[in-house]
Amino acid sequence: MKKIGITGGIGAGKSFLGKMLVERGFRVLDADIAVHELYAHDESLRGELAEAFGPECLTECGVNRQFLSGVVFKDESSRKLLEGIVYPHLTKTVAAFFEVPSTESFRFVEAAVLSRAPEIVEMLDEVWIVDAPEEVRLERLATRDMSREEALRRIRSQDGLFDPVLFKDKLVRIIEDKGIVDSLLGI
């Protein structure tokens, strides 16, 4: 079975690609959903987060996303701390996903910042990087009730994270999404 990672910047279209693959019968682990499941149910992770960021970072069924994003998108050391806590738990989830016996030829993991999770990248045979022009990304983020300033800040915070050289020894494919699908769907 070939293990493929799908990554790309915010608003680039990686989730859309993941959904298309699911519709075609492929198994795709959405790392964002997996992390939110961990936030809600992994007591060890929840304890580590509360210790690092204070109990106000947690809710009864997950994390206070507004609080955490306010901290980690403004402070590089806080982002690294969060990733250092979350990624080991996510890595175990991804490994378990790939270890399930199957006759499938392909299995996918979709993760926004795959390059920051070298243990996950190590598991992969290929990395697909989804990219889109900035204006297309900004239009998509506007539909998420994100201000242009916030969208640009988040896009800039990911600069350099999708350079193919970051995925050494992996076959890398670049998938350009120029917004054609959006216009076809009337989005």
KAZI-V693572 format. One record per residue. N is the residue number from 0. PSI is psi in whole degrees, 0 to 359 (none if undefined). Layout:
# KAZI-V693572
n: {N | N}
psi: {PSI | PSI}
This chain:
# KAZI-V693572
n: {0 | 1 | 2 | 3 | 4 | 5 | 6 | 7 | 8 | 9 | 10 | 11 | 12 | 13 | 14 | 15 | 16 | 17 | 18 | 19 | 20 | 21 | 22 | 23 | 24 | 25 | 26 | 27 | 28 | 29 | 30 | 31 | 32 | 33 | 34 | 35 | 36 | 37 | 38 | 39 | 40 | 41 | 42 | 43 | 44 | 45 | 46 | 47 | 48 | 49 | 50 | 51 | 52 | 53 | 54 | 55 | 56 | 57 | 58 | 59 | 60 | 61 | 62 | 63 | 64 | 65 | 66 | 67 | 68 | 69 | 70 | 71 | 72 | 73 | 74 | 75 | 76 | 77 | 78 | 79 | 80 | 81 | 82 | 83 | 84 | 85 | 86 | 87 | 88 | 89 | 90 | 91 | 92 | 93 | 94 | 95 | 96 | 97 | 98 | 99 | 100 | 101 | 102 | 103 | 104 | 105 | 106 | 107 | 108 | 109 | 110 | 111 | 112 | 113 | 114 | 115 | 116 | 117 | 118 | 119 | 120 | 121 | 122 | 123 | 124 | 125 | 126 | 127 | 128 | 129 | 130 | 131 | 132 | 133 | 134 | 135 | 136 | 137 | 138 | 139 | 140 | 141 | 142 | 143 | 144 | 145 | 146 | 147 | 148 | 149 | 150 | 151 | 152 | 153 | 154 | 155 | 156 | 157 | 158 | 159 | 160 | 161 | 162 | 163 | 164 | 165 | 166 | 167 | 168 | 169 | 170 | 171 | 172 | 173 | 174 | 175 | 176 | 177 | 178 | 179 | 180 | 181 | 182 | 183 | 184 | 185 | 186}
psi: {132 | 131 | 121 | 132 | 138 | 125 | 170 | 162 | 165 | 129 | 7 | 335 | 9 | 322 | 323 | 317 | 316 | 317 | 321 | 320 | 318 | 316 | 335 | 8 | 6 | 152 | 126 | 124 | 117 | 110 | 326 | 314 | 318 | 318 | 319 | 326 | 318 | 317 | 323 | 326 | 345 | 99 | 327 | 313 | 315 | 319 | 318 | 319 | 315 | 321 | 321 | 321 | 357 | 155 | 340 | 349 | 349 | 153 | 176 | 329 | 26 | 225 | 159 | 94 | 321 | 316 | 308 | 317 | 325 | 328 | 308 | 334 | 352 | 343 | 113 | 319 | 326 | 322 | 314 | 321 | 313 | 312 | 321 | 333 | 315 | 317 | 323 | 323 | 317 | 321 | 319 | 320 | 317 | 317 | 317 | 321 | 316 | 335 | 346 | 123 | 141 | 159 | 7 | 149 | 333 | 148 | 143 | 148 | 127 | 122 | 129 | 309 | 61 | 325 | 340 | 2 | 72 | 331 | 326 | 316 | 321 | 328 | 342 | 153 | 325 | 158 | 127 | 122 | 118 | 131 | 153 | 152 | 150 | 318 | 323 | 316 | 317 | 320 | 318 | 318 | 330 | 328 | 348 | 18 | 39 | 131 | 157 | 320 | 315 | 318 | 315 | 320 | 317 | 321 | 313 | 327 | 345 | 4 | 133 | 352 | 353 | 20 | 127 | 332 | 343 | 347 | 62 | 143 | 17 | 144 | 126 | 131 | 135 | 126 | 113 | 124 | 101 | 15 | 6 | 318 | 318 | 313 | 325 | 324 | 354 | 27 | none}
